[in-house]
């Protein structure tokens, strides 16, 4: 039997992940989305009521600058959802360098759309 506190936390985590899944499903098709992955405290399960919902978007047709990417993805993001966007090449380079978010996406991230490119 699962303890009620554990069951409540799992339900909260599932609800947050579902929120990311709904948002990810609405991303424009012209972005050529490869994967959308929940990372950070929600993926790990150590979130609290003030935690953001960190979402990594891997897409091939992103704007050139980080600012344009942020503006595009934040425009329709619900409050508390914090998107970060990389191309597959960005992800590959960050994996090689051991970038913490790239490692986390691969190890504990929760894929809510598409699939992560395989490790080289």
N, C-alpha and C positions, 0 to 999 in steps of 0.2 A: 504494500500500500504506500502510495506517495504522500509525503507530508503535505498538508495544505499550503504551507508557505512555498514549498518547491513547486507545487502545481500552479500557484498563482504567478510565480516568477516565470515559469515556462510559458504560461498563457500571455503574459505581458510581452515577453520576447517574441513569441509567435505573432502577436498583433502588430508589433513594430516592424517585423520582417514583412508581414503582409502589406503594410503601408508602403514599404519600399517596392514591393512587387507590383502594386497597383500603379505607383508613379512610374516605374520602369516600363511598364506595358504601354504607357502613353508617350514615351519618347518618340520624337519624329523619326520616321523610317529613313529619311534622307541622311541621318547621322551614320548609317551603317553600323548599328550597335552590334558588337561582338559578345559582350557580357556586361551584366550589372551585378555587383557584388556588395553585400552588406559587410562592412568591416568595423573595427573598433569595438567599443564596449558592448554594443548590442550583439554582435557576432560572437564575442567571447562569453557573453552572459553576465558580465560584471557591471552592467549599466545601473544608473539610478534615475530618479525622476527628472533630473536636470540634464541628463545625457542627450547629446545630439544623436541623430540617426545618420551615421557616416556611410556614404554610398560611393563606391568606385564605379565609374562608367568607362568601359573600354569600347571605343568606337573609332572607325576609320575616317570619318568625314567631319572631324571637329574643326572649329575655327582655329586660326593660326596662333593667336595669342591666348595666354592664360586668362586675361581679363575678358576677352570675348567668350571664352568657354564658360567662365563663371556666370556671366550675364545670361547666356543662353540657358544653362541648366538651372540657375536659381530662379529664373523668371516664373516657372510653373511649379517649383518645388514647394511642398507644404511646409508650414513653420516647423523648424527643428530638424528638417532633413538637409544634410550638408553634402552636396555632391562634389566629387573630384573627378576630373576626366583626363584620360590618357588614351593614346593610340596603342595598338598592339606593340609597335616598335618601342614606345615609351615604357610599356610594361616589361618588355624583354630586357631593355637596358637597366631598368630599376631592379629587376630580379638579379641580374649579374652583379650589380653593386650592393646587393643586400638591403635595399631600401625597406624600412620596416613595414610600410603599407603594402608593398608588393609581396613581401614574405607573408604577412598576415592574410592577404587576399587568397593566397595559395594554400595556407595551412588551416586557418579557422574561418575564412570568409564564407558567407552563405550566398550562393549564386541564386539570384531571383529572376534572371533573364539570360538566355544564351548559355555559353560555356566559356570558361577561361581557356586561352590558348595553352597547349601543353608546354611543360618545361623543356628547354632545349637539351 
